[in-house]
Amino acid sequence: MKSKVLAALTVTMAVGVTCAFAANPFVDVPSDSWAYKSVVELADAGIIQGVDGEHFQGQRNITRYEAAEMVAKAMAHMDKASVEQRALINKLADEFADELNNLGVRVSTLENRVGNVKLTGDARFRYRYQKNNKENDKSWDYRIRLRANAQVNDRTKVTYGISSDYHSFADNGAAEDENDILTDIAKVDYNFGGKSWNLSVGRTDRYVLGGNNAYGYNYGDIFDRTELAYKGDSFKAAAGYGKFKKGKLAGSDTVEGAKTGYGLIEGSFGNGTAIGTYYNSFQDANLDDLWGAYASFLFGRDWKLLANYERVSYDKAISTARGNEDSAGVWIGRLTYGKAVMATPKTWDIWVEYINAQDGAYAVGAFGATNSWRRIGKLDNLESWGVGIDYTFAKNAQFQVGQSFASKVKDGDGKDPEELTRAQFVFLF
């Protein structure tokens, strides 16, 4: 992109500059140039700096990062901009959002304007193969979600979203009979205390039992709750109470859904390293409580290791492959190399995973909504390895594949589970 073109586009970005602007700082911009006034105003406003402080070089190609720097400086003058100027800055900020984030500029400063509504969404097309369970058309399904984020004021944000849920290409019947569009997110977030504290009330589309840095073995799906969270530079904590909305614990017209009170704490130590613990107390279910702990280590430049232990207890002893037991535990380890970023094409990662779960650790399948890539019903009484690759082949478009291997029953004489193949395309918009 040419500096000359950018100067023309950003002439309205020189906000807060009076008619009596400073002298021309660039020796290569003549006073009779069509862009003279715009260039000087932009320089006086601190939006552009030229090449070396003396030369503008209007015909030189500039990088996206240089353009992003100009946009960032314009964003700093938003309070002095007109409606038209703000609209232009917003468009430029959206275009250079990735570069601005890399520069440490939060594009959310634009999104947080009162009255701003942002629409986003995602689409997923998935293939899963597991012999005698997911074969032929049953292996294929899709899901599409839409989100609307509205900033009420500088502290309050409202989010609403709908989802098509999972549609299998093996389903019989006419397309017009597929009327299972559901509200998967409807919440209000309120920031206070210097924005370190956040109160969130309503439905979230992704409650991961243990928090976003845990594996989410037992649950990771729709959840109605009230949650109070604190997030500092190196410490965060959350506590809440809510009702499960996926799986058997969601209940039915005749059975009340299960509820839980929960809490978690996490400490971070720089360089991506974090250690946390969490606890859930259940109501209206055969479950009593659950606790877990995890540690996430980032070492070298590209390696990340996650270790997670989780133990679930029951109100009374249940029949397991080990006999009558009132609790069961699971160990999970995951090693990742690289990082596939949705906004950055040609980024990728590769991972290997190990899971060791006692019979009953997956709550007898009651949750029905794990955060794992593995299939529901194939997580209990299991010792298994997995490997996968994630590759961003275009901006906001990613291919993900996972394969289990060496899977076997952990306890008892049951039949070893079939290996699972999972591949999917994910698109953001």
Buried (B, 14 or more C-beta within 10 A) or exposed (E): EEBBEBBEBBBBBBBEBEEEBEEBBBEBBEEEBEBBBBBBBBBBBBBBBBBEEEBBBBEEEBEEEBBBBBBBBBBBBBEEBEEEBBEBBBEBBBBBBBBBBEEEBEBEEBBBBEEEEBEEBBBBBBBBBBEEBBEEEBBBBBBBBBBBBBBEEEBBBBBBBBBBBEBBEEEEEEEEEEEEEEEBBBBBBBBEEEEEEBBBBBBBBEBBBBBEBBBBBBBBBBBBBEBBBBBEEEEBBBBBBBBBBBBBBBBEEEEEBBBBBBBBBBBBEEEEBBBBBBBBBBBBBBBBBBBBBBBBBBEEEEEBBBBBBBBBBBEEEBEBBBEEBBBBBBBBBBBBEBBBBBBEBEBBBBBEBBBBBBBBBBBBBBBBBBBBBBBBEBBBBBBBBBEBBBBBEEEBBBBBBBBBEEBEBBBEEEEEBBBBBBBBBBBEE
